[in-house]
Amino acid sequence: MLLRSVLASLFLCFATPSFAQNATAASLSRADAALALRTPPLGAVPLRSDSTYVATLPGPAQCQPGGGGRRVAQSLVGGAFVVGNVVLHQYFKGAWWSGEKAPKFFLNYDWNGPFLDMDKLGHMLGGYMLSETGATLLKQACMSKTQSTLWSVAHAAAFQLQIELWDATQKQYGFSPPDMLFNSIGQGLYLVHAFVPGTEAFTPSMSYSPTQAVINVRDGKIPGDLRATVDYSGQTYWMSVDVDTLLHGRAKKIWPSFLRVSVGTTITDWINPNTGDIMRARRRFLMSLDLDPLKLPGQKPWWVNVKTGLRHYHFPSPALEYGDGKVRLVAWKR
Protein backbone atom coordinates (compact mmCIF):
# COMPACT_ATOMS: atom_id res chain seq x y z
CA MET A 1 0.00 0.00 0.00
CA LEU A 2 1.27 3.38 -0.98
CA LEU A 3 1.42 4.97 2.48
CA ARG A 4 3.91 2.40 3.71
CA SER A 5 6.33 3.02 0.86
CA VAL A 6 5.89 6.79 0.99
CA LEU A 7 6.48 6.82 4.76
CA ALA A 8 9.67 4.88 4.22
CA SER A 9 10.83 7.38 1.62
CA LEU A 10 9.99 10.37 3.78
CA PHE A 11 11.70 8.94 6.84
CA LEU A 12 14.91 8.18 5.00
CA CYS A 13 14.91 11.69 3.57
CA PHE A 14 14.41 13.39 6.92
CA ALA A 15 17.05 11.20 8.53
CA THR A 16 19.77 12.72 6.36
CA PRO A 17 21.51 15.62 8.13
CA SER A 18 21.59 19.18 6.92
CA PHE A 19 25.24 19.02 5.84
CA ALA A 20 24.20 16.42 3.25
CA GLN A 21 22.53 19.14 1.20
CA ASN A 22 19.40 19.42 3.37
CA ALA A 23 17.68 16.33 2.01
CA THR A 24 14.14 17.14 3.08
CA ALA A 25 11.00 15.44 1.85
CA ALA A 26 11.77 17.03 -1.46
CA SER A 27 14.73 14.67 -1.70
CA LEU A 28 12.36 12.33 -3.50
CA SER A 29 14.16 13.73 -6.52
CA ARG A 30 14.45 12.22 -9.97
CA ALA A 31 17.75 11.56 -11.69
CA ASP A 32 19.68 14.44 -13.10
CA ALA A 33 18.91 14.21 -16.78
CA ALA A 34 22.53 14.64 -17.77
CA LEU A 35 24.28 12.55 -15.11
CA ALA A 36 21.37 10.45 -13.83
CA LEU A 37 22.70 11.18 -10.33
CA ARG A 38 20.48 11.48 -7.28
CA THR A 39 22.22 14.54 -5.87
CA PRO A 40 21.48 18.26 -5.82
CA PRO A 41 23.91 20.86 -7.16
CA LEU A 42 26.33 22.56 -4.80
CA GLY A 43 25.51 26.02 -5.99
CA ALA A 44 23.81 27.94 -8.72
CA VAL A 45 24.17 25.92 -11.90
CA PRO A 46 23.39 27.26 -15.37
CA LEU A 47 20.61 25.35 -17.09
CA ARG A 48 20.31 24.37 -20.71
CA SER A 49 17.08 25.09 -22.54
CA ASP A 50 15.73 21.69 -21.54
CA SER A 51 16.31 22.45 -17.84
CA THR A 52 18.76 19.60 -17.33
CA TYR A 53 21.96 20.25 -15.46
CA VAL A 54 25.26 20.62 -17.25
CA ALA A 55 27.43 17.53 -17.47
CA THR A 56 30.10 19.06 -15.23
CA LEU A 57 27.83 19.07 -12.19
CA PRO A 58 29.96 18.12 -9.16
CA GLY A 59 29.04 15.57 -6.53
CA PRO A 60 28.39 16.25 -2.84
CA ALA A 61 31.02 18.40 -1.12
CA GLN A 62 32.07 15.67 1.31
CA CYS A 63 32.87 13.38 -1.63
CA GLN A 64 35.25 15.77 -3.37
CA PRO A 65 39.02 15.37 -2.90
CA GLY A 66 39.86 16.89 0.48
CA GLY A 67 36.19 17.49 1.16
CA GLY A 68 36.13 15.84 4.59
CA GLY A 69 33.09 14.41 6.32
CA ARG A 70 32.91 11.31 4.11
CA ARG A 71 32.88 8.81 6.97
CA VAL A 72 30.40 10.88 8.94
CA ALA A 73 28.09 11.00 5.93
CA GLN A 74 28.38 7.26 5.39
CA SER A 75 27.63 6.54 9.05
CA LEU A 76 24.62 8.83 9.10
CA VAL A 77 23.18 7.47 5.87
CA GLY A 78 23.71 3.89 7.03
CA GLY A 79 22.04 4.74 10.33
CA ALA A 80 19.12 6.31 8.50
CA PHE A 81 18.44 3.06 6.65
CA VAL A 82 18.68 0.91 9.79
CA VAL A 83 16.67 3.18 12.08
CA GLY A 84 14.14 3.88 9.35
CA ASN A 85 13.41 0.22 8.83
CA VAL A 86 13.12 -0.49 12.56
CA VAL A 87 10.80 2.44 13.25
CA LEU A 88 8.62 1.77 10.23
CA HIS A 89 8.37 -1.92 11.03
CA GLN A 90 7.10 -1.09 14.51
CA TYR A 91 4.58 1.35 13.06
CA PHE A 92 3.31 -1.13 10.49
CA LYS A 93 3.13 -3.87 13.09
CA GLY A 94 0.58 -1.85 15.04
CA ALA A 95 -1.25 -0.20 12.15
CA TRP A 96 -1.40 -3.06 9.62
CA TRP A 97 -0.43 -6.36 11.19
CA SER A 98 -2.40 -6.38 14.42
CA GLY A 99 -5.54 -8.02 13.02
CA GLU A 100 -6.68 -11.64 12.89
CA LYS A 101 -3.77 -13.94 12.07
CA ALA A 102 -3.88 -16.22 9.05
CA PRO A 103 -3.79 -19.93 9.95
CA LYS A 104 -0.98 -20.41 7.42
CA PHE A 105 0.97 -18.63 4.71
CA PHE A 106 -1.26 -18.08 1.70
CA LEU A 107 -1.13 -16.38 -1.69
CA ASN A 108 -3.74 -13.80 -2.57
CA TYR A 109 -4.06 -13.03 -6.28
CA ASP A 110 -6.12 -9.96 -5.59
CA TRP A 111 -6.89 -8.85 -9.12
CA ASN A 112 -9.99 -7.00 -10.28
CA GLY A 113 -11.47 -6.14 -6.91
CA PRO A 114 -14.16 -3.50 -6.40
CA PHE A 115 -11.55 -0.72 -6.61
CA LEU A 116 -10.20 -2.01 -9.98
CA ASP A 117 -6.57 -2.55 -8.93
CA MET A 118 -5.90 1.08 -8.06
CA ASP A 119 -3.78 -0.19 -5.17
CA LYS A 120 -1.36 -1.71 -7.69
CA LEU A 121 -0.53 1.73 -9.08
CA GLY A 122 0.26 2.80 -5.51
CA HIS A 123 2.67 -0.12 -5.21
CA MET A 124 4.36 0.92 -8.44
CA LEU A 125 4.80 4.52 -7.33
CA GLY A 126 6.01 3.31 -3.94
CA GLY A 127 8.67 1.11 -5.55
CA TYR A 128 9.86 4.02 -7.64
CA MET A 129 9.99 6.49 -4.75
CA LEU A 130 11.78 4.09 -2.41
CA SER A 131 14.40 3.43 -5.08
CA GLU A 132 14.84 7.11 -5.83
CA THR A 133 15.11 8.15 -2.20
CA GLY A 134 17.60 5.42 -1.37
CA ALA A 135 19.81 6.46 -4.27
CA THR A 136 19.69 10.08 -3.12
CA LEU A 137 20.98 9.10 0.29
CA LEU A 138 23.59 6.67 -0.98
CA LYS A 139 24.95 9.32 -3.30
CA GLN A 140 25.45 11.52 -0.24
CA ALA A 141 27.46 8.63 1.21
CA CYS A 142 29.78 8.94 -1.81
CA MET A 143 28.62 5.90 -3.72
CA SER A 144 28.97 6.00 -7.50
CA LYS A 145 25.96 6.38 -9.76
CA THR A 146 25.85 2.67 -10.54
CA GLN A 147 26.37 1.55 -6.95
CA SER A 148 23.83 3.95 -5.47
CA THR A 149 21.23 3.01 -8.08
CA LEU A 150 21.60 -0.76 -7.77
CA TRP A 151 21.82 -0.80 -3.99
CA SER A 152 18.82 1.49 -3.61
CA VAL A 153 16.72 -0.70 -5.91
CA ALA A 154 17.85 -3.79 -3.98
CA HIS A 155 16.80 -2.10 -0.73
CA ALA A 156 13.43 -1.09 -2.17
CA ALA A 157 12.84 -4.66 -3.36
CA ALA A 158 13.76 -6.13 0.04
CA PHE A 159 11.67 -3.57 1.91
CA GLN A 160 8.56 -4.17 -0.16
CA LEU A 161 9.10 -7.93 -0.03
CA GLN A 162 9.14 -7.90 3.76
CA ILE A 163 5.84 -6.00 3.73
CA GLU A 164 4.26 -8.74 1.63
CA LEU A 165 5.71 -11.44 3.86
CA TRP A 166 4.20 -9.79 6.91
CA ASP A 167 0.92 -9.30 5.04
CA ALA A 168 0.90 -13.07 4.54
CA THR A 169 0.56 -13.47 8.32
CA GLN A 170 -2.75 -11.58 8.22
CA LYS A 171 -6.07 -13.17 7.29
CA GLN A 172 -7.18 -9.90 5.75
CA TYR A 173 -4.26 -9.55 3.31
CA GLY A 174 -2.10 -12.52 2.38
CA PHE A 175 0.96 -12.50 0.15
CA SER A 176 0.04 -10.78 -3.10
CA PRO A 177 2.05 -11.72 -6.23
CA PRO A 178 0.28 -8.89 -8.13
CA ASP A 179 1.56 -6.42 -5.53
CA MET A 180 5.07 -7.78 -5.96
CA LEU A 181 4.77 -7.42 -9.73
CA PHE A 182 3.89 -3.74 -9.49
CA ASN A 183 6.55 -3.14 -6.84
CA SER A 184 9.04 -4.45 -9.38
CA ILE A 185 7.63 -2.31 -12.17
CA GLY A 186 8.20 0.80 -10.08
CA GLN A 187 11.74 -0.25 -9.22
CA GLY A 188 12.39 -1.11 -12.87
CA LEU A 189 11.14 2.27 -14.02
CA TYR A 190 13.65 3.91 -11.72
CA LEU A 191 16.44 1.80 -13.23
CA VAL A 192 15.39 2.89 -16.71
CA HIS A 193 15.41 6.53 -15.66
CA ALA A 194 18.86 6.14 -14.12
CA PHE A 195 20.55 4.51 -17.09
CA VAL A 196 18.61 5.53 -20.22
CA PRO A 197 19.11 9.25 -20.92
CA GLY A 198 15.98 11.19 -21.77
CA THR A 199 13.51 8.80 -20.15
CA GLU A 200 13.30 11.07 -17.09
CA ALA A 201 10.91 13.18 -19.15
CA PHE A 202 8.26 10.63 -18.14
CA THR A 203 7.65 11.05 -14.41
CA PRO A 204 5.14 9.06 -12.32
CA SER A 205 3.01 11.32 -10.16
CA MET A 206 -0.21 11.29 -8.19
CA SER A 207 -2.89 13.54 -6.76
CA TYR A 208 -5.45 13.04 -4.04
CA SER A 209 -8.72 14.64 -3.04
CA PRO A 210 -10.75 13.10 -0.17
CA THR A 211 -14.02 11.54 -1.26
CA GLN A 212 -17.30 12.17 0.48
CA ALA A 213 -17.18 8.58 1.70
CA VAL A 214 -13.92 9.03 3.63
CA ILE A 215 -15.20 12.32 5.03
CA ASN A 216 -18.41 10.66 6.22
CA VAL A 217 -16.48 7.79 7.82
CA ARG A 218 -14.25 10.28 9.61
CA ASP A 219 -17.30 12.20 10.87
CA GLY A 220 -19.03 9.01 12.06
CA LYS A 221 -21.92 9.32 9.61
CA ILE A 222 -21.34 5.90 8.03
CA PRO A 223 -19.57 2.78 9.35
CA GLY A 224 -16.21 1.51 8.13
CA ASP A 225 -12.46 2.07 8.44
CA LEU A 226 -11.95 3.90 5.13
CA ARG A 227 -8.90 6.18 5.27
CA ALA A 228 -6.79 8.12 2.81
CA THR A 229 -4.48 5.19 2.00
CA VAL A 230 -7.38 3.06 0.76
CA ASP A 231 -9.57 5.92 -0.45
CA TYR A 232 -8.80 4.83 -3.99
CA SER A 233 -11.65 6.82 -5.49
CA GLY A 234 -9.93 10.01 -4.36
CA GLN A 235 -6.53 8.97 -5.73
CA THR A 236 -5.41 9.65 -9.29
CA TYR A 237 -2.20 8.19 -10.70
CA TRP A 238 -0.52 9.99 -13.57
CA MET A 239 2.35 9.72 -15.99
CA SER A 240 3.54 13.30 -16.40
CA VAL A 241 5.50 14.15 -19.53
CA ASP A 242 8.03 16.99 -19.68
CA VAL A 243 7.13 17.95 -23.23
CA ASP A 244 9.74 20.70 -23.36
CA THR A 245 12.63 18.20 -23.25
CA LEU A 246 11.17 16.17 -26.12
CA LEU A 247 10.62 19.01 -28.58
CA HIS A 248 13.10 20.50 -31.01
CA GLY A 249 13.38 23.56 -33.21
CA ARG A 250 10.39 25.83 -33.64
CA ALA A 251 8.07 23.59 -31.64
CA LYS A 252 10.36 23.89 -28.63
CA LYS A 253 10.28 27.67 -28.85
CA ILE A 254 6.48 27.76 -29.01
CA TRP A 255 5.74 25.30 -26.20
CA PRO A 256 5.57 26.91 -22.71
CA SER A 257 8.41 25.16 -20.90
CA PHE A 258 6.62 25.23 -17.54
CA LEU A 259 3.74 23.05 -18.79
CA ARG A 260 3.76 19.28 -18.89
CA VAL A 261 1.16 16.87 -20.25
CA SER A 262 -0.18 14.29 -17.82
CA VAL A 263 -2.32 11.24 -18.51
CA GLY A 264 -3.89 9.48 -15.58
CA THR A 265 -6.51 7.14 -14.24
CA THR A 266 -8.90 7.12 -11.30
CA ILE A 267 -12.18 5.43 -10.35
CA THR A 268 -15.65 6.36 -9.20
CA ASP A 269 -16.79 5.58 -5.65
CA TRP A 270 -16.08 2.08 -4.42
CA ILE A 271 -17.54 2.86 -0.99
CA ASN A 272 -21.12 4.14 -0.96
CA PRO A 273 -20.88 7.57 0.71
CA ASN A 274 -24.41 7.23 2.12
CA THR A 275 -24.30 3.72 3.55
CA GLY A 276 -20.64 2.65 3.73
CA ASP A 277 -21.37 -0.42 1.60
CA ILE A 278 -18.76 -1.71 -0.85
CA MET A 279 -19.70 -1.38 -4.51
CA ARG A 280 -17.89 -1.89 -7.78
CA ALA A 281 -16.24 1.25 -9.12
CA ARG A 282 -15.97 2.37 -12.74
CA ARG A 283 -12.74 3.40 -14.45
CA ARG A 284 -11.96 6.96 -15.52
CA PHE A 285 -9.12 8.16 -17.77
CA LEU A 286 -7.80 11.71 -17.77
CA MET A 287 -5.54 14.06 -19.68
CA SER A 288 -4.42 17.45 -18.47
CA LEU A 289 -1.84 20.19 -18.66
CA ASP A 290 -0.24 20.90 -15.31
CA LEU A 291 2.70 22.80 -13.86
CA ASP A 292 6.20 21.35 -14.10
CA PRO A 293 7.77 22.46 -10.79
CA LEU A 294 11.33 22.00 -12.08
CA LYS A 295 10.79 24.88 -14.49
CA LEU A 296 10.06 27.37 -11.72
CA PRO A 297 12.74 30.06 -11.37
CA GLY A 298 15.52 29.79 -8.80
CA GLN A 299 18.47 27.38 -8.61
CA LYS A 300 19.44 27.34 -4.94
CA PRO A 301 20.26 23.74 -3.93
CA TRP A 302 17.44 23.42 -1.39
CA TRP A 303 14.95 24.90 -3.85
CA VAL A 304 16.04 22.55 -6.64
CA ASN A 305 15.45 19.66 -4.22
CA VAL A 306 11.95 20.93 -3.51
CA LYS A 307 11.15 21.39 -7.20
CA THR A 308 12.38 17.97 -8.28
CA GLY A 309 10.52 16.28 -5.43
CA LEU A 310 7.30 18.07 -6.32
CA ARG A 311 7.42 16.53 -9.78
CA HIS A 312 5.76 13.48 -8.25
CA TYR A 313 2.72 15.60 -7.36
CA HIS A 314 0.16 16.46 -10.00
CA PHE A 315 -0.99 20.01 -9.37
CA PRO A 316 -4.72 20.78 -9.67
CA SER A 317 -5.65 21.79 -13.20
CA PRO A 318 -8.41 21.49 -15.81
CA ALA A 319 -8.61 18.04 -17.36
CA LEU A 320 -10.45 16.00 -19.96
CA GLU A 321 -12.04 12.88 -18.46
CA TYR A 322 -13.21 9.82 -20.34
CA GLY A 323 -15.56 7.28 -18.78
CA ASP A 324 -18.80 5.44 -19.51
CA GLY A 325 -18.29 6.17 -23.18
CA LYS A 326 -18.32 9.93 -22.69
CA VAL A 327 -15.76 12.74 -22.59
CA ARG A 328 -16.26 15.65 -20.24
CA LEU A 329 -14.29 18.64 -19.05
CA VAL A 330 -13.34 18.70 -15.38
CA ALA A 331 -12.84 22.36 -14.57
CA TRP A 332 -10.45 21.73 -11.67
CA LYS A 333 -9.12 18.21 -11.23
CA ARG A 334 -7.42 17.69 -7.89
C-alpha positions as CSV (number, residue, x, y, z in Angstrom):
1,M,0.0,0.0,0.0
2,L,1.3,3.4,-1.0
3,L,1.4,5.0,2.5
4,R,3.9,2.4,3.7
5,S,6.3,3.0,0.9
6,V,5.9,6.8,1.0
7,L,6.5,6.8,4.8
8,A,9.7,4.9,4.2
9,S,10.8,7.4,1.6
10,L,10.0,10.4,3.8
11,F,11.7,8.9,6.8
12,L,14.9,8.2,5.0
13,C,14.9,11.7,3.6
14,F,14.4,13.4,6.9
15,A,17.0,11.2,8.5
16,T,19.8,12.7,6.4
17,P,21.5,15.6,8.1
18,S,21.6,19.2,6.9
19,F,25.2,19.0,5.8
20,A,24.2,16.4,3.3
21,Q,22.5,19.1,1.2
22,N,19.4,19.4,3.4
23,A,17.7,16.3,2.0
24,T,14.1,17.1,3.1
25,A,11.0,15.4,1.9
26,A,11.8,17.0,-1.5
27,S,14.7,14.7,-1.7
28,L,12.4,12.3,-3.5
29,S,14.2,13.7,-6.5
30,R,14.4,12.2,-10.0
31,A,17.7,11.6,-11.7
32,D,19.7,14.4,-13.1
33,A,18.9,14.2,-16.8
34,A,22.5,14.6,-17.8
35,L,24.3,12.5,-15.1
36,A,21.4,10.4,-13.8
37,L,22.7,11.2,-10.3
38,R,20.5,11.5,-7.3
39,T,22.2,14.5,-5.9
40,P,21.5,18.3,-5.8
41,P,23.9,20.9,-7.2
42,L,26.3,22.6,-4.8
43,G,25.5,26.0,-6.0
44,A,23.8,27.9,-8.7
45,V,24.2,25.9,-11.9
46,P,23.4,27.3,-15.4
47,L,20.6,25.4,-17.1
48,R,20.3,24.4,-20.7
49,S,17.1,25.1,-22.5
50,D,15.7,21.7,-21.5
51,S,16.3,22.5,-17.8
52,T,18.8,19.6,-17.3
53,Y,22.0,20.2,-15.5
54,V,25.3,20.6,-17.3
55,A,27.4,17.5,-17.5
56,T,30.1,19.1,-15.2
57,L,27.8,19.1,-12.2
58,P,30.0,18.1,-9.2
59,G,29.0,15.6,-6.5
60,P,28.4,16.2,-2.8
61,A,31.0,18.4,-1.1
62,Q,32.1,15.7,1.3
63,C,32.9,13.4,-1.6
64,Q,35.3,15.8,-3.4
65,P,39.0,15.4,-2.9
66,G,39.9,16.9,0.5
67,G,36.2,17.5,1.2
68,G,36.1,15.8,4.6
69,G,33.1,14.4,6.3
70,R,32.9,11.3,4.1
71,R,32.9,8.8,7.0
72,V,30.4,10.9,8.9
73,A,28.1,11.0,5.9
74,Q,28.4,7.3,5.4
75,S,27.6,6.5,9.0
76,L,24.6,8.8,9.1
77,V,23.2,7.5,5.9
78,G,23.7,3.9,7.0
79,G,22.0,4.7,10.3
80,A,19.1,6.3,8.5
81,F,18.4,3.1,6.6
82,V,18.7,0.9,9.8
83,V,16.7,3.2,12.1
84,G,14.1,3.9,9.3
85,N,13.4,0.2,8.8
86,V,13.1,-0.5,12.6
87,V,10.8,2.4,13.3
88,L,8.6,1.8,10.2
89,H,8.4,-1.9,11.0
90,Q,7.1,-1.1,14.5
91,Y,4.6,1.4,13.1
92,F,3.3,-1.1,10.5
93,K,3.1,-3.9,13.1
94,G,0.6,-1.9,15.0
95,A,-1.3,-0.2,12.2
96,W,-1.4,-3.1,9.6
97,W,-0.4,-6.4,11.2
98,S,-2.4,-6.4,14.4
99,G,-5.5,-8.0,13.0
100,E,-6.7,-11.6,12.9
101,K,-3.8,-13.9,12.1
102,A,-3.9,-16.2,9.0
103,P,-3.8,-19.9,10.0
104,K,-1.0,-20.4,7.4
105,F,1.0,-18.6,4.7
106,F,-1.3,-18.1,1.7
107,L,-1.1,-16.4,-1.7
108,N,-3.7,-13.8,-2.6
109,Y,-4.1,-13.0,-6.3
110,D,-6.1,-10.0,-5.6
111,W,-6.9,-8.8,-9.1
112,N,-10.0,-7.0,-10.3
113,G,-11.5,-6.1,-6.9
114,P,-14.2,-3.5,-6.4
115,F,-11.5,-0.7,-6.6
116,L,-10.2,-2.0,-10.0
117,D,-6.6,-2.6,-8.9
118,M,-5.9,1.1,-8.1
119,D,-3.8,-0.2,-5.2
120,K,-1.4,-1.7,-7.7
121,L,-0.5,1.7,-9.1
122,G,0.3,2.8,-5.5
123,H,2.7,-0.1,-5.2
124,M,4.4,0.9,-8.4
125,L,4.8,4.5,-7.3
126,G,6.0,3.3,-3.9
127,G,8.7,1.1,-5.6
128,Y,9.9,4.0,-7.6
129,M,10.0,6.5,-4.8
130,L,11.8,4.1,-2.4
131,S,14.4,3.4,-5.1
132,E,14.8,7.1,-5.8
133,T,15.1,8.1,-2.2
134,G,17.6,5.4,-1.4
135,A,19.8,6.5,-4.3
136,T,19.7,10.1,-3.1
137,L,21.0,9.1,0.3
138,L,23.6,6.7,-1.0
139,K,25.0,9.3,-3.3
140,Q,25.4,11.5,-0.2
141,A,27.5,8.6,1.2
142,C,29.8,8.9,-1.8
143,M,28.6,5.9,-3.7
144,S,29.0,6.0,-7.5
145,K,26.0,6.4,-9.8
146,T,25.9,2.7,-10.5
147,Q,26.4,1.5,-7.0
148,S,23.8,3.9,-5.5
149,T,21.2,3.0,-8.1
150,L,21.6,-0.8,-7.8
151,W,21.8,-0.8,-4.0
152,S,18.8,1.5,-3.6
153,V,16.7,-0.7,-5.9
154,A,17.8,-3.8,-4.0
155,H,16.8,-2.1,-0.7
156,A,13.4,-1.1,-2.2
157,A,12.8,-4.7,-3.4
158,A,13.8,-6.1,0.0
159,F,11.7,-3.6,1.9
160,Q,8.6,-4.2,-0.2
161,L,9.1,-7.9,0.0
162,Q,9.1,-7.9,3.8
163,I,5.8,-6.0,3.7
164,E,4.3,-8.7,1.6
165,L,5.7,-11.4,3.9
166,W,4.2,-9.8,6.9
167,D,0.9,-9.3,5.0
168,A,0.9,-13.1,4.5
169,T,0.6,-13.5,8.3
170,Q,-2.8,-11.6,8.2
171,K,-6.1,-13.2,7.3
172,Q,-7.2,-9.9,5.7
173,Y,-4.3,-9.6,3.3
174,G,-2.1,-12.5,2.4
175,F,1.0,-12.5,0.1
176,S,0.0,-10.8,-3.1
177,P,2.0,-11.7,-6.2
178,P,0.3,-8.9,-8.1
179,D,1.6,-6.4,-5.5
180,M,5.1,-7.8,-6.0
181,L,4.8,-7.4,-9.7
182,F,3.9,-3.7,-9.5
183,N,6.5,-3.1,-6.8
184,S,9.0,-4.4,-9.4
185,I,7.6,-2.3,-12.2
186,G,8.2,0.8,-10.1
187,Q,11.7,-0.3,-9.2
188,G,12.4,-1.1,-12.9
189,L,11.1,2.3,-14.0
190,Y,13.6,3.9,-11.7
191,L,16.4,1.8,-13.2
192,V,15.4,2.9,-16.7
193,H,15.4,6.5,-15.7
194,A,18.9,6.1,-14.1
195,F,20.6,4.5,-17.1
196,V,18.6,5.5,-20.2
197,P,19.1,9.3,-20.9
198,G,16.0,11.2,-21.8
199,T,13.5,8.8,-20.1
200,E,13.3,11.1,-17.1
201,A,10.9,13.2,-19.2
202,F,8.3,10.6,-18.1
203,T,7.7,11.1,-14.4
204,P,5.1,9.1,-12.3
205,S,3.0,11.3,-10.2
206,M,-0.2,11.3,-8.2
207,S,-2.9,13.5,-6.8
208,Y,-5.5,13.0,-4.0
209,S,-8.7,14.6,-3.0
210,P,-10.8,13.1,-0.2
211,T,-14.0,11.5,-1.3
212,Q,-17.3,12.2,0.5
213,A,-17.2,8.6,1.7
214,V,-13.9,9.0,3.6
215,I,-15.2,12.3,5.0
216,N,-18.4,10.7,6.2
217,V,-16.5,7.8,7.8
218,R,-14.2,10.3,9.6
219,D,-17.3,12.2,10.9
220,G,-19.0,9.0,12.1
221,K,-21.9,9.3,9.6
222,I,-21.3,5.9,8.0
223,P,-19.6,2.8,9.3
224,G,-16.2,1.5,8.1
225,D,-12.5,2.1,8.4
226,L,-11.9,3.9,5.1
227,R,-8.9,6.2,5.3
228,A,-6.8,8.1,2.8
229,T,-4.5,5.2,2.0
230,V,-7.4,3.1,0.8
231,D,-9.6,5.9,-0.4
232,Y,-8.8,4.8,-4.0
233,S,-11.6,6.8,-5.5
234,G,-9.9,10.0,-4.4
235,Q,-6.5,9.0,-5.7
236,T,-5.4,9.6,-9.3
237,Y,-2.2,8.2,-10.7
238,W,-0.5,10.0,-13.6
239,M,2.4,9.7,-16.0
240,S,3.5,13.3,-16.4
241,V,5.5,14.2,-19.5
242,D,8.0,17.0,-19.7
243,V,7.1,18.0,-23.2
244,D,9.7,20.7,-23.4
245,T,12.6,18.2,-23.3
246,L,11.2,16.2,-26.1
247,L,10.6,19.0,-28.6
248,H,13.1,20.5,-31.0
249,G,13.4,23.6,-33.2
250,R,10.4,25.8,-33.6
251,A,8.1,23.6,-31.6
252,K,10.4,23.9,-28.6
253,K,10.3,27.7,-28.8
254,I,6.5,27.8,-29.0
255,W,5.7,25.3,-26.2
256,P,5.6,26.9,-22.7
257,S,8.4,25.2,-20.9
258,F,6.6,25.2,-17.5
259,L,3.7,23.1,-18.8
260,R,3.8,19.3,-18.9
261,V,1.2,16.9,-20.2
262,S,-0.2,14.3,-17.8
263,V,-2.3,11.2,-18.5
264,G,-3.9,9.5,-15.6
265,T,-6.5,7.1,-14.2
266,T,-8.9,7.1,-11.3
267,I,-12.2,5.4,-10.3
268,T,-15.6,6.4,-9.2
269,D,-16.8,5.6,-5.6
270,W,-16.1,2.1,-4.4
271,I,-17.5,2.9,-1.0
272,N,-21.1,4.1,-1.0
273,P,-20.9,7.6,0.7
274,N,-24.4,7.2,2.1
275,T,-24.3,3.7,3.5
276,G,-20.6,2.7,3.7
277,D,-21.4,-0.4,1.6
278,I,-18.8,-1.7,-0.9
279,M,-19.7,-1.4,-4.5
280,R,-17.9,-1.9,-7.8
281,A,-16.2,1.3,-9.1
282,R,-16.0,2.4,-12.7
283,R,-12.7,3.4,-14.5
284,R,-12.0,7.0,-15.5
285,F,-9.1,8.2,-17.8
286,L,-7.8,11.7,-17.8
287,M,-5.5,14.1,-19.7
288,S,-4.4,17.5,-18.5
289,L,-1.8,20.2,-18.7
290,D,-0.2,20.9,-15.3
291,L,2.7,22.8,-13.9
292,D,6.2,21.3,-14.1
293,P,7.8,22.5,-10.8
294,L,11.3,22.0,-12.1
295,K,10.8,24.9,-14.5
296,L,10.1,27.4,-11.7
297,P,12.7,30.1,-11.4
298,G,15.5,29.8,-8.8
299,Q,18.5,27.4,-8.6
300,K,19.4,27.3,-4.9
301,P,20.3,23.7,-3.9
302,W,17.4,23.4,-1.4
303,W,14.9,24.9,-3.9
304,V,16.0,22.6,-6.6
305,N,15.4,19.7,-4.2
306,V,12.0,20.9,-3.5
307,K,11.2,21.4,-7.2
308,T,12.4,18.0,-8.3
309,G,10.5,16.3,-5.4
310,L,7.3,18.1,-6.3
311,R,7.4,16.5,-9.8
312,H,5.8,13.5,-8.2
313,Y,2.7,15.6,-7.4
314,H,0.2,16.5,-10.0
315,F,-1.0,20.0,-9.4
316,P,-4.7,20.8,-9.7
317,S,-5.6,21.8,-13.2
318,P,-8.4,21.5,-15.8
319,A,-8.6,18.0,-17.4
320,L,-10.4,16.0,-20.0
321,E,-12.0,12.9,-18.5
322,Y,-13.2,9.8,-20.3
323,G,-15.6,7.3,-18.8
324,D,-18.8,5.4,-19.5
325,G,-18.3,6.2,-23.2
326,K,-18.3,9.9,-22.7
327,V,-15.8,12.7,-22.6
328,R,-16.3,15.7,-20.2
329,L,-14.3,18.6,-19.1
330,V,-13.3,18.7,-15.4
331,A,-12.8,22.4,-14.6
332,W,-10.5,21.7,-11.7
333,K,-9.1,18.2,-11.2
334,R,-7.4,17.7,-7.9
